Amino acid sequence: MRILIIDDEMTVLTKMKVLFSAFGDCTLALTAQQALQMFAAAIQEGAHFSLITIDIQLGGSNGINLLEALNRLENQHALP
């Protein structure tokens, strides 16, 4: 299982990776922009993420807005 963990604090990312690495391969993103790029690249590679965690209060962005952008990408590529 591929897991994308999105948070603007490296300490939180590290802790989340430790927790989730038992369940799959973890990819970390510090910004919404970075997360969107990683998500789009995963779709293009045909290896989308099975689980995504998003910090609601991202520095310079909002986790809810990021979630909406990820959902739009999923819909554009007809992903479940």
Residue pairs with C-beta under 8 A, 6 or more apart in sequence:
1 23
1 24
1 25
1 50
1 51
2 24
2 25
2 27
2 42
2 47
2 48
2 49
2 50
2 51
3 20
3 23
3 24
3 25
3 26
3 27
3 49
3 50
3 51
3 52
3 53
4 26
4 27
4 29
4 35
4 38
4 39
4 42
4 49
4 51
4 52
4 53
5 13
5 16
5 17
5 20
5 26
5 27
5 28
5 29
5 52
5 53
6 28
6 29
6 32
6 35
6 52
6 53
6 54
6 55
6 58
6 63
6 66
7 13
7 16
7 29
7 30
7 53
7 55
7 58
8 30
8 31
8 55
8 57
8 58
8 59
8 60
9 55
10 30
12 55
13 28
13 30
16 26
16 53
17 26
17 28
20 26
20 51
20 53
23 51
24 50
24 51
27 38
27 49
29 35
29 38
31 58
31 59
31 60
31 61
32 58
32 60
32 61
32 62
32 63
32 65
32 66
32 69
33 61
35 54
35 66
35 70
36 66
36 69
36 70
36 73
39 48
39 49
39 52
39 70
39 73
40 73
42 48
42 49
43 73
43 77
43 79
48 79
52 70
54 63
54 66
54 67
55 63
56 62
56 63
56 64
57 63
58 66
74 80
